[in-house]
Amino acid sequence: MQAEYAYVLEYLNFAIRWLHMIAGIAWIGASLYFVWLDSSLLPPKDQPSKDIGIGGEVWALHGGGFYRAQKFSVAPPELPTPLHWFKWEAYTTWLSGFALLVLIYYVQADVYLIDKSVMDLTPVAAVSLGLGSLIVTWIIYHLMCLSPLGKNEPLLAGIMFVLLGLLAYGFTHVFSGRGAFIHFGAVLGTIMAANVLFVIMPGQHEMVRAKVEGRAVDPIHGQMGKQRSVHNTYFTLPVLFVMISNHYAGFTNHRHAWAILMAISLAGALIRLYSVLSHRGEKRHMLWMSGYGILIGLFVALWPKPADPSLAAAVKFADVKRVIDAKCAVCHAAKPTFPGFAAPPKNVVMETPEQLRTLAAQINQQTVATRAMPPGNLTQLSDEERTLIGAWIAGGAKLQ
């Protein structure tokens, strides 16, 4: 029964993750396009366009055809048919992402969300903290935008960055490395989707109702929608990084993981800001260079320090094998014995001496350099045992 349960979880993981990717590509692609479109608009040159309220237009060439996109300053004289809406991409992305969060990090909280060496939480407490962070952060952000602070974008951005930094610090001191990063991304993703659900779409519905009822359209709805759309575009690259962060344990398991998370988020925001400004014809290359400068600085600062090869002389392979059998091979075996694993993760099997020697570099990367394995340190691999494995590998991974 355990094997069937693990298989079902694995299949659901694949199916929902693929849906999440498809919907996310559609949402982010549409978002990036409309931000580009809005930043590239030029005043119309012909009088008829001006007379009907066209505020800006742009010509484009794509796929063998010419396109002319126009934006009304407020609303068209009459509602066109059909009128296309963009919302289900956002909703589907969030719903599938939340389903993955539940399936991986909440259903299997003991494995992926909780690291008892960070904080000894119960699954109920860990899940409650995770869910609460999504709700509370959105409320704080939303109220800030509605307050007078929302009219001062640079100040709002600075305060939001500080608050997110505190959130990242808190997450990395409560959850496992992967759990902390994914919840940071989930917070940003929730803000983005909530912007669509609670601000952008209601504003658009009100604009349509006003036209149907013959009332003047209040431009405040368009202004608020544009503000939240711009905020969403700056969250995009940090969220994309978090989506792939579980592949980079050197980041998620670092002792200053929260600072790394914020540095990469800042880098992504700067790179995105450069893109937005370049659409307007403002070439501020320092923004692009600053973003990648942060990434280069992280690369240099986090360059792994090799184990001391002089320790290898005192290491016996039998001792290393005993540690790996007890702490690693319970999952990485042809038939795993650890609950919840129907097959070895990534088909990596660590049972025979020859397999261990072949996998020595990967073992060093995952257990010593980045401390990614075991996930959440489930099997309690100690620092002394990691040092033992590292010294054996530094000495040439000899089978004697």
C-alpha positions as CSV (number, residue, x, y, z in Angstrom):
1,M,0.0,0.0,0.0
2,Q,2.9,2.3,0.8
3,A,4.3,1.9,-2.7
4,E,0.9,2.7,-4.3
5,Y,0.5,5.8,-2.2
6,A,4.0,7.1,-3.2
7,Y,3.2,6.4,-6.8
8,V,0.0,8.4,-6.7
9,L,1.8,11.3,-5.1
10,E,4.5,11.2,-7.7
11,Y,2.0,11.1,-10.6
12,L,-0.1,14.0,-9.1
13,N,3.1,15.9,-8.6
14,F,3.9,15.5,-12.3
15,A,0.4,16.3,-13.6
16,I,-0.1,19.4,-11.5
17,R,3.4,20.7,-12.0
18,W,3.0,20.5,-15.8
19,L,-0.3,22.4,-15.5
20,H,1.4,25.0,-13.3
21,M,4.1,25.5,-15.9
22,I,1.7,25.8,-18.8
23,A,-0.6,28.3,-17.0
24,G,2.4,30.2,-15.6
25,I,3.9,30.6,-19.1
26,A,0.6,31.9,-20.4
27,W,0.1,34.3,-17.5
28,I,3.7,35.6,-17.4
29,G,3.8,35.9,-21.2
30,A,0.6,37.9,-21.3
31,S,1.8,40.1,-18.4
32,L,5.2,40.8,-20.0
33,Y,3.5,41.6,-23.3
34,F,1.0,44.0,-21.9
35,V,3.6,45.8,-19.8
36,W,5.7,46.2,-22.9
37,L,2.6,47.3,-24.8
38,D,1.7,49.9,-22.2
39,S,5.3,51.2,-22.1
40,S,5.6,51.5,-25.9
41,L,2.5,53.4,-26.7
42,L,2.8,56.7,-28.6
43,P,0.2,59.4,-29.1
44,P,-1.9,58.8,-32.2
45,K,-1.1,60.9,-35.2
46,D,-4.5,60.8,-36.9
47,Q,-7.3,63.1,-35.7
48,P,-10.1,60.4,-35.9
49,S,-8.2,58.3,-33.3
50,K,-7.8,61.3,-31.0
51,D,-11.5,62.2,-31.4
52,I,-12.7,58.8,-30.1
53,G,-10.4,59.0,-27.1
54,I,-7.3,56.9,-28.2
55,G,-4.6,57.8,-25.7
56,G,-1.8,55.8,-27.3
57,E,-1.0,53.2,-30.0
58,V,1.8,51.1,-31.2
59,W,2.5,49.3,-34.5
60,A,4.2,45.9,-34.5
61,L,5.3,43.2,-37.0
62,H,5.0,39.6,-35.9
63,G,4.4,36.3,-37.6
64,G,4.3,37.8,-41.1
65,G,1.7,40.4,-40.3
66,F,1.3,44.0,-39.2
67,Y,-0.5,44.8,-36.0
68,R,-1.9,48.1,-34.7
69,A,-2.7,48.1,-30.9
70,Q,-4.5,51.1,-29.5
71,K,-5.3,52.0,-25.9
72,F,-8.2,54.4,-24.9
73,S,-7.4,57.0,-22.3
74,V,-10.4,55.8,-20.3
75,A,-12.9,53.8,-22.3
76,P,-14.3,53.5,-25.9
77,P,-17.4,55.3,-26.9
78,E,-19.2,51.9,-27.3
79,L,-18.3,48.4,-25.9
80,P,-17.0,46.2,-28.6
81,T,-18.0,42.5,-29.2
82,P,-16.3,40.3,-28.3
83,L,-14.3,41.7,-25.5
84,H,-11.4,39.6,-24.4
85,W,-10.5,39.2,-20.7
86,F,-7.2,38.0,-19.2
87,K,-7.8,36.3,-15.8
88,W,-7.9,32.5,-16.0
89,E,-4.2,32.3,-16.7
90,A,-3.5,34.0,-13.3
91,Y,-6.2,31.9,-11.5
92,T,-5.0,28.6,-12.9
93,T,-1.4,29.4,-12.1
94,W,-2.2,30.2,-8.5
95,L,-4.6,27.3,-8.0
96,S,-2.1,24.7,-9.5
97,G,0.7,26.2,-7.6
98,F,-1.2,26.1,-4.3
99,A,-2.1,22.5,-5.1
100,L,1.6,21.7,-5.5
101,L,2.3,23.5,-2.2
102,V,-0.3,21.3,-0.4
103,L,0.7,18.1,-2.2
104,I,4.5,18.4,-1.6
105,Y,5.0,20.7,1.4
106,Y,1.8,20.2,3.5
107,V,0.9,16.5,2.9
108,Q,4.6,15.6,3.2
109,A,5.5,18.3,5.8
110,D,7.8,16.0,7.7
111,V,9.9,15.5,4.6
112,Y,10.0,18.8,2.8
113,L,8.7,21.6,5.1
114,I,10.1,20.8,8.5
115,D,13.8,20.7,9.4
116,K,14.0,19.9,13.1
117,S,17.6,21.3,13.2
118,V,16.0,24.7,12.3
119,M,12.8,24.5,14.4
120,D,11.1,21.5,15.9
121,L,7.6,22.1,14.6
122,T,4.6,19.8,14.3
123,P,3.1,19.4,10.8
124,V,0.0,21.3,11.9
125,A,2.0,24.2,13.3
126,A,4.2,24.3,10.2
127,V,1.2,24.3,7.8
128,S,-0.6,26.9,9.8
129,L,2.4,29.2,9.7
130,G,2.7,28.7,6.0
131,L,-1.0,29.4,5.2
132,G,-1.1,32.3,7.6
133,S,1.9,34.0,5.9
134,L,0.1,34.0,2.6
135,I,-3.0,35.7,4.0
136,V,-1.3,38.2,6.3
137,T,1.2,39.4,3.8
138,W,-1.4,40.1,1.2
139,I,-3.5,42.1,3.7
140,I,-0.5,44.2,4.7
141,Y,0.5,44.8,1.1
142,H,-3.0,45.6,0.0
143,L,-3.6,48.1,2.8
144,M,-0.2,49.8,2.1
145,C,-1.3,50.3,-1.6
146,L,-4.6,51.8,-0.5
147,S,-3.0,54.1,2.0
148,P,-1.3,57.4,1.1
149,L,1.9,55.4,0.9
150,G,0.5,53.8,-2.3
151,K,1.0,57.2,-4.1
152,N,4.7,57.2,-3.5
153,E,6.0,54.2,-5.5
154,P,9.7,54.5,-4.6
155,L,8.9,54.6,-0.9
156,L,6.4,51.9,-1.2
157,A,8.9,49.7,-3.0
158,G,11.5,50.3,-0.3
159,I,9.2,49.5,2.6
160,M,8.0,46.4,0.8
161,F,11.5,45.2,0.2
162,V,12.3,45.6,3.9
163,L,9.1,43.7,4.9
164,L,9.9,40.9,2.5
165,G,13.4,40.7,3.8
166,L,12.0,40.2,7.3
167,L,9.7,37.6,6.0
168,A,12.5,35.8,4.3
169,Y,14.6,35.9,7.5
170,G,11.7,34.5,9.4
171,F,11.0,31.7,6.9
172,T,14.6,30.5,6.9
173,H,14.5,30.4,10.7
174,V,11.3,28.4,10.9
175,F,11.2,26.1,7.8
176,S,13.6,23.9,5.9
177,G,15.6,25.6,3.3
178,R,13.4,24.5,0.5
179,G,10.2,25.2,2.5
180,A,11.4,28.7,3.3
181,F,12.2,29.6,-0.3
182,I,9.0,28.1,-1.7
183,H,6.9,29.9,0.8
184,F,8.6,33.2,-0.1
185,G,7.6,32.5,-3.7
186,A,4.1,31.5,-2.7
187,V,3.7,34.8,-0.9
188,L,4.7,36.8,-4.0
189,G,2.5,34.6,-6.2
190,T,-0.4,35.0,-3.9
191,I,0.0,38.8,-4.0
192,M,0.1,38.7,-7.8
193,A,-3.0,36.5,-8.1
194,A,-4.9,38.5,-5.5
195,N,-4.1,41.7,-7.4
196,V,-5.9,40.2,-10.3
197,L,-8.8,38.8,-8.3
198,F,-9.4,41.7,-5.9
199,V,-8.2,44.8,-7.7
200,I,-7.7,44.4,-11.5
201,M,-10.8,42.4,-12.4
202,P,-13.3,44.2,-10.2
203,G,-12.0,47.5,-11.6
204,Q,-12.5,46.2,-15.2
205,H,-16.0,44.9,-14.3
206,E,-16.9,48.3,-13.0
207,M,-15.6,50.0,-16.1
208,V,-17.8,47.7,-18.2
209,R,-20.8,48.3,-16.0
210,A,-20.4,52.0,-16.3
211,K,-20.4,51.8,-20.1
212,V,-23.5,49.5,-20.1
213,E,-25.4,51.8,-17.7
214,G,-24.4,55.0,-19.6
215,R,-22.3,56.4,-16.8
216,A,-18.9,58.1,-17.1
217,V,-16.1,55.7,-16.4
218,D,-14.0,56.6,-13.4
219,P,-10.4,56.5,-14.4
220,I,-9.3,55.5,-10.9
221,H,-10.0,51.8,-11.7
222,G,-7.7,51.9,-14.7
223,Q,-5.0,53.6,-12.6
224,M,-5.2,51.1,-9.8
225,G,-5.2,48.2,-12.2
226,K,-2.1,49.5,-13.9
227,Q,-0.3,50.0,-10.6
228,R,-0.9,46.4,-9.5
229,S,0.0,45.1,-13.0
230,V,3.4,47.0,-12.7
231,H,3.9,45.5,-9.2
232,N,3.2,42.1,-10.6
233,T,5.8,42.4,-13.3
234,Y,8.6,43.2,-10.7
235,F,7.6,40.1,-8.7
236,T,7.8,37.9,-11.8
237,L,11.6,37.1,-11.9
238,P,11.9,36.5,-8.1
239,V,9.0,34.1,-8.4
240,L,10.6,32.3,-11.3
241,F,13.8,31.9,-9.4
242,V,11.9,30.4,-6.4
243,M,10.3,27.9,-8.8
244,I,13.7,26.5,-9.6
245,S,15.4,27.1,-6.3
246,N,14.9,23.6,-5.0
247,H,17.6,22.5,-7.6
248,Y,20.1,24.8,-5.9
249,A,20.7,23.6,-2.4
250,G,23.8,25.7,-2.1
251,F,21.3,28.6,-1.9
252,T,18.5,27.1,0.1
253,N,20.7,25.5,2.7
254,H,23.2,28.3,3.2
255,R,23.4,29.7,6.7
256,H,22.5,33.1,5.2
257,A,19.9,31.8,2.9
258,W,17.5,34.7,3.6
259,A,20.1,37.2,2.4
260,I,20.8,35.2,-0.7
261,L,17.1,35.0,-1.4
262,M,16.7,38.8,-1.1
263,A,19.8,39.4,-3.2
264,I,18.5,37.3,-6.1
265,S,15.1,38.9,-5.7
266,L,16.7,42.4,-5.9
267,A,18.7,41.3,-8.9
268,G,15.6,40.0,-10.7
269,A,13.7,43.3,-9.9
270,L,16.6,45.4,-11.3
271,I,16.8,43.3,-14.4
272,R,13.0,43.6,-14.9
273,L,13.2,47.4,-14.2
274,Y,15.8,47.7,-16.9
275,S,13.5,45.9,-19.3
276,V,10.6,48.2,-18.5
277,L,12.6,51.4,-18.9
278,S,14.2,50.2,-22.1
279,H,10.6,49.8,-23.5
280,R,10.2,53.5,-22.9
281,G,13.5,54.3,-24.6
282,E,15.4,54.9,-21.4
283,K,18.7,52.9,-21.6
284,R,19.9,52.6,-18.0
285,H,22.4,49.9,-18.4
286,M,23.6,50.2,-14.8
287,L,20.3,48.5,-13.7
288,W,21.1,45.5,-15.9
289,M,24.7,45.4,-14.8
290,S,23.8,45.8,-11.2
291,G,21.4,42.9,-11.3
292,Y,23.9,40.6,-12.8
293,G,26.6,42.1,-10.6
294,I,24.7,40.8,-7.6
295,L,24.6,37.3,-9.2
296,I,28.4,37.3,-9.9
297,G,29.1,38.5,-6.4
298,L,27.0,35.6,-5.0
299,F,28.9,33.2,-7.2
300,V,32.3,34.3,-5.9
301,A,31.1,34.5,-2.2
302,L,29.6,31.1,-2.3
303,W,32.4,29.3,-4.1
304,P,32.6,26.0,-2.1
305,K,35.7,25.3,0.0
306,P,37.2,21.8,-0.7
307,A,37.6,19.3,2.2
308,D,41.0,19.0,3.7
309,P,42.6,16.0,1.9
310,S,44.9,15.4,4.9
311,L,41.9,14.0,6.7
312,A,41.5,11.2,4.2
313,A,44.4,9.2,5.6
314,A,42.4,8.5,8.7
315,V,39.2,7.5,6.9
316,K,38.2,3.9,6.3
317,F,35.8,3.1,3.5
318,A,34.0,0.7,5.8
319,D,33.1,3.6,8.1
320,V,31.9,5.7,5.2
321,K,29.8,2.8,3.8
322,R,28.2,2.3,7.3
323,V,27.1,5.9,7.4
324,I,25.7,5.9,3.9
325,D,23.9,2.7,4.4
326,A,22.2,4.1,7.5
327,K,21.6,7.7,6.5
328,C,21.4,7.7,2.6
329,A,20.6,4.2,1.2
330,V,17.3,4.0,3.1
331,C,16.0,6.2,0.2
332,H,18.6,5.7,-2.4
333,A,18.2,1.9,-2.8
334,A,16.6,-0.2,-5.5
335,K,13.8,-0.8,-3.0
336,P,13.8,2.1,-0.5
337,T,12.8,1.3,3.0
338,F,12.1,4.9,4.1
339,P,8.3,5.6,4.3
340,G,6.9,7.5,1.3
341,F,9.5,6.5,-1.2
342,A,8.4,4.0,-3.9
343,A,11.6,4.4,-5.9
344,P,15.0,6.0,-5.4
345,P,15.0,9.8,-5.9
346,K,16.2,10.6,-9.4
347,N,16.9,6.9,-9.8
348,V,20.2,7.3,-7.8
349,V,21.1,4.0,-6.1
350,M,23.8,4.0,-3.4
351,E,24.1,0.4,-2.4
352,T,27.3,-1.1,-3.7
353,P,30.9,0.2,-3.3
354,E,31.2,0.7,-7.1
355,Q,28.1,2.8,-7.1
356,L,29.4,5.0,-4.3
357,R,32.7,5.6,-6.1
358,T,30.9,6.4,-9.3
359,L,28.6,8.8,-7.5
360,A,31.3,10.3,-5.3
361,A,31.2,13.8,-6.9
362,Q,27.4,14.0,-6.6
363,I,27.5,12.7,-3.0
364,N,30.0,15.4,-2.1
365,Q,27.9,18.1,-3.8
366,Q,24.6,17.0,-2.2
367,T,25.7,15.9,1.3
368,V,28.8,18.0,2.1
369,A,29.0,21.1,-0.1
370,T,25.3,22.1,-0.1
371,R,23.9,19.9,2.6
372,A,20.9,19.3,0.4
373,M,20.6,15.7,1.4
374,P,18.9,14.2,3.3
375,P,16.0,16.5,2.7
376,G,15.2,18.3,5.9
377,N,18.0,16.1,7.4
378,L,15.4,13.4,7.9
379,T,17.9,10.8,8.8
380,Q,19.9,13.1,11.0
381,L,23.2,13.0,9.1
382,S,25.6,14.7,11.6
383,D,28.3,17.3,10.8
384,E,30.9,14.7,11.8
385,E,29.5,12.2,9.3
386,R,29.4,14.8,6.5
387,T,33.0,15.6,7.3
388,L,33.9,11.9,7.1
389,I,32.2,11.6,3.7
390,G,33.9,14.7,2.4
391,A,37.4,13.6,3.6
392,W,36.9,10.2,1.9
393,I,36.0,11.8,-1.4
394,A,38.8,14.4,-1.1
395,G,41.2,11.4,-0.7
396,G,40.1,9.9,-4.0
397,A,37.1,7.9,-2.9
398,K,39.1,4.7,-2.4
399,L,37.3,1.5,-1.7
400,Q,39.6,0.3,1.1
